[in-house]
Amino acid sequence: MEPSTQTNSHLISNEVPTAENRGAIPLWRERLTRSRGVRFFEYLHERLDTFSPSDRVIFYTLSALVGIASLSGLYTLEQSLLVEVPAYGGSLKEGTVGSPQFINPLLAISDADRDLTALAYAGLMGLSGSGSLVPVLAESYTMSEDGKMYTFVLRKNAKFSDGTPVTADDVVFTIQKAQNPALKSQKYADWSGVSVRAIDQQTVRFTLAKPYAPFLGITTLGILPSRLWQNMSNEEFPFSTLQTNPIGAGPFKVTNVSRDASGLIKSVLFTENSLYVLGRPYLDDIRFDFYSRNEDLVRALSDGTEESSYNIPTQGALTAPYARVFGVFWNQNEKKVFTRLEVRKALSLALDRQGIIDSMLGGYATAIMGPVPPGENVDQVAVPQSKNPVADAAAVLQAAGWAYDGTQHVWKHAAAKQTLDRITLRTSNVPELKNVASAAKAQWEKLGIHVDIELYEPGDLSQNVIRPRKYEALLYGMVIGRDQDLYAFWSSQERNDPGLNIALYANKTVDELLENVRGSADQKTRTADLQKIEDTIAAEYPAAFIYAPSFTYAVPNDLKGVILPQIITPADRFATVATWYRATDAVWPFFTK
């Protein structure tokens, strides 16, 4: 039997409804069809036919304007409701002075080294834009009640840029390598006496000989992949190709290194590390160009060759507190007159700090009177606001029995049989310190004291002047850690080399306070002790503290998300680099949640 063609006729039909079959169409559809009639358009067409040609032009023009205005209004309304969010894309060209040698957290010795290391490597902890420490490779950590044991649990998704996982063994290897004196790592002192062991592949434990409150700060040390470094001897370590082509777990990875004819690195290109544990950075890449002279970098920044650079004051540059204090430190062993408090005080009061900052530092600094840099919870000792600081200084000397002999140009203390007529000021041969030394010289000579300035290259100053303590007065800067640990600079135990107590300061009360700050985990207690240290040292004038410099960072106007914490080293400017962005998208607010 042939299949019937009528069986499925109700499924598919090409018939057009007619008067005969219209009854098959539902009533609601018929009404809808009628409502879609063209009577309105027919009416409109009839009315337009009655218009003159000029009226039609006006009508069409007005209609077009109404349509455009309506669309524009809708677009404006939409844009007012959309939210701008960061998007992936964009590059940054940064210039800096110097040339890197070691892109390695254990061997980085220059600011250029540390800059690149900060992008290529990540530590258990990292720095936030507010300056607080936050977990990076670590998921969490715990501290024992006695403050001597720290246990870190690694994130399960923590990976190096080559895709291999970061394990507790990598952490142990990195720390033990830093502790090896044969490597001569800059981090040796940080980790000396710290025991480290892997509990399992995700857990690592540190044991300290005694409580050390700033310990978390040193766990920002970048972690090396042990599988690539463990079979390398200490002698081979500095010469590995991994020094300039590193494998780290940081937000960016090195993809190209360019050198000049002499072999010096001239530029390094970083691209985003999509495996970064805290998420892919927004910027696609950052290129560093290195200059031998500051003048060349200033020119490159001015003509647009470079987009960003630090410590080159420019209009609109970002600023942050620099955790450094500069001043003139007195050596009482070399010049006995500095044992007298009134002499040290008078020399300090004679300095017009704000004048020095404005004229020699472009205003990018804060005047100080004590050893704690600004930017913390410690109240700074007030800087005297005197219209005639030299007269104030002279009054201090006279009140203590000193008299000025204008004929011989010398201050004399008859009872003590001491004189004050000349100071030899030694400092580093760098523009900033040369200028500050010249300003201090001019102001002290107004007090009737002749000043001889001796300049040394930085390495020579450190080796032949500071270490043997061969100076009467030393214009120098102290780099204070984020933890405000002043022990190395002011403890009486640090007066001799390799200690950093260049004022040869000794005070038992301050020694005790310095120990307390190191050992206390309670922030309020530490801050209170730091306040006592600030007040006590400032009152004894072991140095003429002058200024704490401001860190400046010039960036392009469209680079967003740059938040600067208090700066210890220039590399700290990259604390939030993973969230810097130049590209944006506009989305509805609910997509941002």
Buried (B, 14 or more C-beta within 10 A) or exposed (E): EEEEEEEEEEEEEEEEBEEEEEEEEEEEEEEEEEEEEEEEEEEEEEEEEEEEEEEEEEEEEEEEEEEEEEEEEEEEEEEEEBEEEBBBBBEBBBBBBBBBBBBBBBBBEBBBBBBBBBBBBBBBBBBEBEBEBBBBBBBEBEBEEEBBBBBBBBBEEBBBBEEBBBBBBBBBBBBBBBBBEEBEBBBBEBBEEBBBBBEEBBBBBBBBEEBBBBBBBBBBBBBBBBBBBEEBEEEEBBEBEBBBBBBBBBBBBBEEBEEEEEEEBBBBBBBBBEBBBBEBBBBBBBBBBBBEEBEEBBBBBEEEEBBBBBBBBEEEBBEBBBBBBBBBBBBBEBBEBBEBBBBBBBBBBBBBBBBBBBEBBEEBBBBBBBBBBBBBEBEBBEBBEEEEBBEBBBEBBBEBEBEBEEEEEBBBBEEBEBBBBEBBBBBBEEEBBBBBBBBBBEBBBBBBBEBEBBBBEEEEBEEEBBBEBEBBBBBBBBEBBBBBBBBBBBBBEBBEEEBBBBBBBBBEEBBEBBBBBBBBBEEEBBBBBBBBBBBBBBEBBBBBBBBBBBBBBBBBEEBBBBBBBBBBBBBBBBBBBBBBBBBBEEEEEEEEE
